[in-house]
């Protein structure tokens, strides 16, 4: 049981929740998630909800998650107040593979909407490891960009040597560059500005990121956002089709345990709805 320390709205229907859970805070790695049982004495809603770990503070024993109200379950979650408790299972899943801190170039982080959540924790670990990065954040409009204030900046208590650039892109041009975040990524890769790409967001964005990675011969890791039932790999409710291997045999991967982070070449992004 994790105590809720904060649950505040930070954008239209978007919330930031801070939980006290020493085990998750100590063990979580970038890209992993927690599975949260919704409040109440009944089993309605029955299923837990998965949320990426946005930040974890082992010293304080706390973790941060970002979520958006999209249905009855998250509507219930939005009514939680500090001092309440939630049943939290985690950390779960396979996280991002960190690049070696060998000075051979920067990496790119590409976030669409609330897909920024797992990349915030990754950006901080990259900074501590001495790996420079370009952080590209996209959204439909300025009011739907959340979590940008959590992206580390030079001199913000982290190592000052790695390069950390932040570029904001909105479809309506209300802030930053107007267009799609994948347009900014294309420009960056054309200039040779990244040796690896990490991405999380809508599946359409991930498809384009994967395509750009192939076109520019840059490896890509994607974090998938799928509905889950058990979160432990038993029910197969979150299975996605793998890309055909040798022999063309059709196989499936479970997002909850084989992911949620995959190399773009592992999964059939075109086959995900």
Secondary structure as UniProt FT lines:
FT   STRAND          2..11
FT   TURN            12..13
FT   STRAND          14..20
FT   HELIX           22..27
FT   TURN            30..31
FT   STRAND          33..37
FT   STRAND          49..52
FT   STRAND          55..57
FT   TURN            58..61
FT   STRAND          62..68
FT   HELIX           72..78
FT   TURN            82..83
FT   STRAND          85..92
FT   STRAND          107..112
FT   HELIX           113..115
FT   HELIX           116..128
FT   TURN            129..130
FT   STRAND          133..139
FT   HELIX           142..144
FT   HELIX           148..150
FT   TURN            154..155
FT   STRAND          164..170
FT   TURN            171..172
FT   STRAND          177..178
FT   HELIX           181..190
FT   TURN            191..192
FT   STRAND          196..200
FT   HELIX           203..216
FT   STRAND          219..223
FT   TURN            237..238
FT   STRAND          239..242
FT   HELIX           246..248
FT   STRAND          252..254
FT   TURN            255..258
FT   STRAND          260..263
FT   TURN            264..266
FT   HELIX           269..271
//
